[in-house]
Amino acid sequence: MKVLGLSGSLRAGSHNSRLLRAAAELLPPGVELVEFDGLKAIPPFDEDDEAAGHHAVDALRAAIDSADAVLIATPEYNHSLPGQLKNALDWISRPLSESPLRNKPAAVVGASTGLFGAVWAQAEGRKVLGALGARVIDRELPVGLADDAFDGDGLADADQALALGGILAELVGAEREVALAA
């Protein structure tokens, strides 16, 4: 089983990319997390450019299509999703009937340097994923004060690591339900 990891942050030292790596360490045997690293290359969505397509959008679409589930780790910008992440989701929503997220299990977690751990961005992410037809795990993981939240490749707080493991177990379980129904 393959989980596609999408970090909503573009910066090299992203706490949310670290959160994806922490998730990879907690996945059960036989499940791998593959990070998508092409978010920065996706152009602004413009219906005039939609028919021509774009190689970066095609790469994201293919990555989601080939994954069994999607895990988004996002910071919070102005109480919502970062623009580049929302833009990417807008691209792959078109046409909605062909979105690679339709019926795909998905979860959203988040880390931020503030106290609240991107809870509003996570709620916005779940709302957008639901609108695209994903099977959204209705749980959040707020990792606040992210500068001190990580220990090596994992979360320093055992309760947060346990909560992340629970979200991942639910994500893997949802994918297995989809597979059985197919």
C-alpha positions in Angstrom: 0.0 0.0 0.0 1.2 3.5 -0.9 0.3 6.7 1.0 1.1 9.9 -0.9 2.3 12.7 1.4 1.7 16.3 0.5 3.3 19.0 2.5 1.5 22.4 2.3 4.7 24.2 3.0 7.3 25.0 0.2 10.2 25.8 2.4 13.2 23.5 2.7 13.1 23.2 6.5 9.3 22.7 6.7 7.9 21.4 9.9 5.1 19.8 7.9 7.5 17.9 5.8 9.0 16.7 9.0 5.5 15.7 10.1 5.2 13.6 7.0 8.5 11.9 7.8 7.3 11.2 11.3 4.2 9.7 9.8 6.3 7.5 7.6 8.0 6.0 10.6 4.6 5.1 12.2 3.1 3.3 9.2 2.5 -0.4 9.6 4.7 -2.9 7.7 3.8 -3.1 4.0 2.7 0.5 3.9 5.0 3.2 2.5 4.7 7.0 2.4 6.0 8.7 -0.7 6.3 12.5 -0.5 5.3 14.6 -3.5 7.9 17.3 -4.0 6.5 19.2 -7.0 4.0 21.5 -5.4 6.1 24.6 -6.1 6.1 24.0 -9.8 2.3 24.0 -10.1 1.2 27.2 -11.9 -1.7 29.4 -10.7 -5.0 27.9 -11.7 -6.6 29.6 -14.7 -9.5 28.2 -16.7 -7.9 29.6 -19.9 -4.9 27.3 -19.3 -6.9 24.3 -18.2 -7.3 22.6 -21.6 -3.6 22.9 -22.4 -2.6 21.2 -19.1 0.7 21.5 -17.3 3.4 18.9 -16.6 3.5 19.7 -12.9 -0.3 19.3 -12.6 -0.1 16.0 -14.5 2.6 14.8 -12.2 0.4 15.6 -9.1 -2.6 13.9 -10.7 -0.5 10.8 -11.5 1.0 10.7 -8.0 -2.5 10.9 -6.4 -3.9 8.4 -8.9 -1.2 5.8 -8.2 -1.5 6.2 -4.4 -3.9 4.2 -2.2 -4.4 7.1 0.2 -3.3 10.7 0.7 -1.9 12.4 3.8 -1.7 16.2 3.8 0.5 18.0 6.4 -0.1 21.7 6.3 0.8 24.9 8.0 -1.8 27.6 8.5 -1.7 30.9 6.7 -4.2 33.5 7.7 -6.4 30.9 9.4 -6.6 28.8 6.2 -4.7 26.6 3.8 -1.5 28.0 2.2 -2.3 29.3 -1.3 -0.1 26.9 -3.2 -1.7 23.9 -1.6 -5.3 25.2 -2.3 -4.2 26.0 -5.8 -3.0 22.5 -6.4 -6.2 21.0 -5.1 -8.2 23.4 -7.4 -6.2 22.1 -10.4 -6.9 18.4 -9.6 -10.5 19.1 -8.9 -11.2 19.7 -12.6 -13.2 18.1 -14.0 -14.7 17.0 -10.7 -15.9 13.7 -12.1 -12.3 12.8 -13.0 -10.6 14.0 -9.9 -8.1 11.4 -8.7 -9.2 12.1 -5.1 -12.7 10.7 -5.7 -13.3 8.0 -3.2 -9.7 8.1 -2.1 -9.0 7.9 1.6 -7.4 11.2 2.8 -6.4 12.8 6.1 -5.0 16.2 7.1 -2.6 17.0 9.9 -0.7 20.1 10.6 2.2 21.8 12.4 2.8 25.4 13.1 5.1 27.5 15.2 2.0 29.0 17.1 0.1 27.3 19.8 -2.8 26.0 17.8 -1.1 23.7 15.4 -2.9 24.7 12.2 -6.3 23.5 13.3 -8.2 25.9 11.1 -6.1 24.9 8.0 -6.8 21.3 8.8 -10.5 21.9 8.9 -10.3 23.8 5.6 -8.3 21.0 4.1 -10.9 18.4 5.2 -13.6 20.6 3.7 -11.9 20.9 0.4 -11.0 17.2 0.2 -14.7 16.3 1.0 -15.8 18.6 -1.8 -13.6 16.7 -4.2 -15.1 13.4 -3.2 -12.3 12.1 -1.0 -13.1 9.7 1.9 -11.9 12.1 4.5 -10.7 11.0 7.9 -12.5 13.4 10.3 -9.7 13.8 12.8 -7.0 16.4 13.3 -3.5 16.5 14.8 -2.5 20.0 15.9 1.2 20.1 16.4 1.8 23.5 17.9 5.1 25.1 18.8 6.6 23.1 16.0 10.2 24.4 16.5 10.4 22.1 19.5 7.9 19.4 18.5 10.3 17.0 16.8 12.9 14.6 18.0 15.0 13.2 15.2 12.5 11.8 12.6 9.6 11.6 15.0 7.4 13.6 17.3 8.9 14.5 20.7 5.5 14.2 22.4 4.4 10.6 22.9 0.7 11.6 23.0 1.0 13.3 19.6 2.9 10.3 18.1 0.1 8.1 19.4 -2.6 10.4 17.9 -0.7 10.4 14.6 -0.5 6.6 14.6 -4.3 6.5 15.2 -5.0 8.7 12.2 -2.7 6.6 10.1 -4.4 3.4 11.2 -7.8 4.9 10.3 -6.4 6.0 6.9 -5.0 2.6 6.2 -8.2 1.0 7.3 -10.3 3.2 5.1 -8.1 2.3 2.1 -8.6 -1.4 2.8 -12.4 -0.9 3.0 -12.2 0.8 -0.5 -10.1 -2.1 -1.8 -12.6 -4.7 -0.5 -15.5 -2.9 -2.0 -13.9 -2.8 -5.4 
